[in-house]
Amino acid sequence: MSPNSRRIRRVAVLGSGVMGSGIACHFANIGLDVLMLDILPRDMKEGETNPAVRNSNAANSLKAAIKSKPAPLYDKSFASRITVGNFTDDLDKLKDYDWIIEVVVERLDIKQDLLGRVDKVRKPGTLITTNTSGIPIHMIQEGLSEDFRAHFCGTHFFNPARYLKLFEIIPGPDTKQEVLDFFMHYGSLYLGKTTVMAKDTPAFIGNRIGVFSMSKIYALTDELGIRIETVDRLTGPAIGRPKTGTFRLGDLVGHDTGAHVMTGIRENAPHDEAAKILEIPSYYQFLLDNKFLGNKTGQGFYKKIKDAEGNRQILALNLKTLEYEPSQRESLPSLKLAKQIDDPQKRVAALFKSDDPGGELIRRALAGLFAYSANRIPEISDNIYSIDDAMKAGYAWEMGPFEYWDAVGIQAGIDAAEADGNTVAQWVKDMVSAGHESFYKRENGQLKYYNQATGTYEVKPGLDQFIILDNYREQAPVYKNSEVTLHDIGDGIACLEFTSAHNSIGEGVLRGYEEAITKLEEEGWKGMVIGNDATNFSVGANLMMIAQLAYQQEFDELNMAVNLFQQSVMRCRYSAIPVIAATQGYVFGGGCETMMHCDRAAVAAESYIGLVEAGIGVIPAGGGTKEFALRASDSFFEGDVMVPTLIERFKAIAMANVSTSGYEGFNNGTLIEGRDKIVINRNRNIAEAKQMALDLADDGYTMPRRREDVTVLGRGGLAALYAAANELKRGHYASAHDIKIAHKIAWVLCGGDLTGTQQVSEQYLLDLEREAFLSLCGEQKTLERIQHMLQTNKPLRN
């Protein structure tokens, strides 16, 4: 059976705790019918027959999940796809489900008892997996039927299941190969995960490496006497890791959970050379003894209090005195150095060489990570890329251990590891002796990894379904300027990549739209994708450029800049070739306007989309307000009241609403059903967009006609929208300046002070949009908002 031939339509989740309900929600996210079961309530009266009572454990867990943040569902309506029940009454229903996943408490006896009961009711061939984070798979499956064991393995999600992309597949001793192949395929394509084949070893891959890395940093912090706040700054974005760093991550995970994993590795892998490092430090034991378990109990390494004036204050644990002290920001040369280098590989290499205490911590922490990871091959994985992928997807590192090693240089890593008393795997030394200088390299547009078993470089598998722009950098670009690069991605399609800071949209990007499209039209290309592999598609327009012109009251130049923006995104709409957006992460302001003007959009499920300009005191003027008026017009029908639709669009702009997923983009008006497509695995975005461009081209794409028929409501609409704005003010949702901005938005959406409903052109609305934007740039409160955003990266509601 090929990985593509098995179909999953219904999934049963056994266990409704935080992990179980999160997994159930993610299955609902991808459109499956889900049955979530749990035990009967412990305090239930004997003889109780009401299903609402008997199913209350699972039902209450689902309610809690729906309300939780970050949201486990792409859209709250998806919760209707989940049915709840209990193990006593509903286990026989499992015969109708295609995949059963066990997510109960981490106790072997409980798992074996439940799965033994499941074995009696499941139909032969049904997939059955466990989400255990550490209990050996071979122990869980003992005593179960031959067919059960053949279709059983570990499928380890990381919490929260929607957001963390690692999906570890752990074979049992009897698992069929086609079952493993299916999960590797399904996890990537349908669940949107980075699927990694792990071995049935303690903590598998992600937690085995991740917990070692944290433990090593814990030990070095204590030894070097560096404050934990400083260590979190050193081991966060400075080295391409999340802002939580190390100690805040420990608080987030929970110290009881951390201690459980450390102890489990130590006890179940007694020959692990890091056993000493994995021992619970005395200060960590202090937290455990006092039930200071982190965020879940309100304090751990950090503690939040209010001072005498009622201001929030963060305290940090002093590891020597075990007393909480006000958090401090130490100034180290290494931290200053990190701020000066944008490229993450170069930044890590520089920090690795730094000779201050921060540099020593980074150097020794990474050196230990290098040696430990290399020594885990082939124990936990047969290859380096699975370890790197696990750490990037499970712990949100920008680089995995071997990619870090490449960044600092292999020989430098060996020297640092051995200087700190680590034993470096012989295969790494053999690799260097053979003249190889990196673990990865790109050749002929393909990423290759060093296979330590053969001593050769091989193409990294699983990338053929993705389009990764790094693989195209060896070839000459089709077009390039200071802020964009146009790549030939094959089959007559080119991809325009932003190269500006934070993918902001300035003059280079805007001129890039026009010049790239013109070139492709003239040379007979089939279409263009606008996309990139960055965390965020675009944070919006270049705010610094706008700020400079606004502060200096250079309104003629500002008018030209806004007009350039409008005409450039209109060029994406009106071209002789299809133009498709491929978005992910932040799709804000001008990035959203770019997407809305493309023919179609391939939108990652984890896209956060919105016209956010009101937050800086202006209205969307890159065609966004015009586009909302046009889309409202297209939704009107004969006899339609029209105003309610317009009010929805108005509020979305006036309140700077941002969708919390790609699916919510359909609700806030930035995406269109039947036109735009949600892509669960963001790594597939550009490939999906390319196919959309090809489909339009092959169907005989022709340039759309410019719209002269946009229905606007004039004074009648203005009255309704002004009333809606006043409601926001009365409800204390808006300041006086917010209302001024809202009135400008209403003016554009309604076509200005027209006597009644009539049809206008897109250009008419663009002119109104630009005029409103310029007038707001002359307002002091708008300038204050722009300045505040530039200084704090947060909106000011003045």
Steps between C-alpha positions, in 0.01 A plus 500: 500500500643836397495796743244669274252211485383499862228755585438651842151637550431434868740510793446393861703669775520307828559753775377858525767674707687804372692286252208281396258787446768692309558205269124455453469867408778474245335201332183712486708780346573285198135403450479159666217363714645445847383289793664601828456264796599512865420331829171539686489780760640377830226673699212368286204356687450124474241415238537833315388451139496856362760511217572866574619398847677182393687686222568811707876444534553507126235770448655731760846446353371599157337816639824592675699440182272723293550785749875449542775719354672455270188366327528130406243540220546692176136606537274444802229355274728201437420377852173363356709228335588353841267257680566409862441177688649269761700176515220306668214570261666583171802277449311278255463802268871474423428233238377782274815711526804499271762613753493463877753700701555442873581811706436391859719553806865392473463172690581172332234300688221742405606512135525121474161445665322748271670376183417141594133600502542687172656189342173313554280753318714654222461357153807333343722743312401803707794724581571525872763725654617637833600858574732395781788739551737240637359158592662243268271395215606137528381491862162658424417244231579190707219244505300657217386319183718452195283729283503765773881493523537514121298823488633652824774758553572821685379831355636768730349847466659793680277728707320713385415263217384770259809718528805279558587326177696196618327164446720209607419158356635219721482144363419205720682171442212368285377814323442455128716719278197624308351628827816700572513630142138607528552700819810670360298604195175585681667701773667727248224540242186504713609591853751760382779351710871439469490121521807333644570128530633438850617186673341339804750654741449714813329835421538423126683782312358844583488469877819294521702777336291789632512395865876439477548848353297661779678295768841597362405869512361459853837357611706768324287780644567375850872445432562837334282698739302678228152628584215299351354809324831546320514135402150524354612795288809308388312180418196660334485688168873580530570141395182446296277361774166622641480799735439267794869410495574218746367583845175654377454191285538288812229706672277461196540122476464445876779381728317184599488405132865595449611295801296203376675503161848552648447214743354279227801543274741442786325181614419356157828590331750414776797502259427855379821700544292799614351325802677743734371803311146360518500483879256741665694812615452608862327823400266302275420268790423810706231592247358149505496477880312831526260420214639796305433318176505794261217678322242243609553591868580868452871481571809302414826650387299819459225654711265788417392739776358850535711761675377757752369722218310212342739460207581154374851386585686187393726332753769248409638220716858543617639147459754549781281654772168345379342840555290692247651830387384772261582398144807677361645559154872430513713657231740250345719555191357181350144633527602828336673302226187296434298813430745611232474187281179422309601172339430222754786273387754783515359614834538155655853468360594835655348415838678165496832686480415768757726488805270655761285286741210506252722373222639227725148382587395491135821328389488229766123449467525453123815290524322265740199492267722413203667207673179368657304514174773329297526225761125432473546371145399225435345457847199731455520566126688366200564845356583859595206669329238329718669644810522846345140490377377383841661791681380760252143369495467396865696772678471775235875534455609670179784249468539143612818373675683411179396826333638688802817298458524598133456865603803500733711261291540128556860509621427794732211302644717192555769706670251673732326172585823321589632801693192475723550129563254359244567194287435569133360214289762330285284533189527880525879484519507259206286743305747783559795273418335421167508870416133579555431845643128501578211273595278652231559648157295606201579364156299546182206646688481213748575488872737216587596363842801301610408133547736374767420137413628530140738794537327678211260787446144406407193700405285572802176304445149638520572841344370425150149613600629841611645799319779640718642822363846440650538221245472752215768742613773332295323595177493854365182686597250590230487849649637668809505833677592612853180361655382209282641202313311320224579127480424255219318219686430296189220430251481862391427636849719751687492584871550855623672491841518799734852567628424821693530524880213304659358466147367854530361652184686807380584655167725211394225241555237714326715568196587133507133409448477716188837413350481126573149462357590704189810288440308174538224621268747605232698175520195272487503352850189322624463671838652641816486410869567760769638305795791432730627249756525750786306468825271782386376581151511874572459735796356763262619826352838649586386705799828689535465637147143612571605651834778709347272650238217555748722666763643735238151566357628410154148442371582509130760226544269308731222526240734358235611221733141396577405521133797278415377249756147503359603465138754229581248273673251573221766371261481168683126495426518623142771307321514267203618214722348356819657630820461286813591586859649237732468626857593391852540656842431873511311626197453857619405826336670532164575127502129432536421751225749328270336164567149639445595634156647174373287265292510233768679432827648183648472583868672306777257398773730686739455835325397800706336740259370852544488862392662646811558857389256652752750401766741762363233762446429464126276298271608222261605693190671234291164404353380320812206729583404512131515122485265464798254733328528296179453169681200636688356613166552156347312339790189719459198340337163625380293599798801488733502747790875542434580697815571201733764368258659842478505536880687167532766618254516840669558354847770267372705799382409746776590254776812375317374142529755226439394144431642238737528251213473486126147365531390808694612706202182386328303649789673840507472551125866476406455161331230384260339154507558309178784729399760468773629174644619403848822295512552307823874446454656842450802344330269407210379859447710600205451163331121533539511858370705388200240235418221757531685725254547210258133404524389855415751526217399164354132602516575795269556788741414845373550836671191608699323819402543797732191548710271793437198343673570511874173566683538749788227628728586869534334704776271218608795273563694779668222555751495132590879474532526820703238353734703178526809709583314682774397166647868408525570826683208457740620149575848638580650302212621814323661835579411830334790451256381147427165649403666753270680212327176300488320788328773509234459125445125543470548783251697275265279194542190704416655691212495834680209743528292361215128570512413131469606156388694500175783327316853635496839388369786345695715803421235731648522306827879493490503877472272530804718251686819694427342832595382361835842351573679829430261700717556268794877527459459868584347416840722524809342193660577297189864609517505396866365156406760455228782602734374269774481204260855563377632523856306218668359287217162536672194708403409813694132571559512872565 
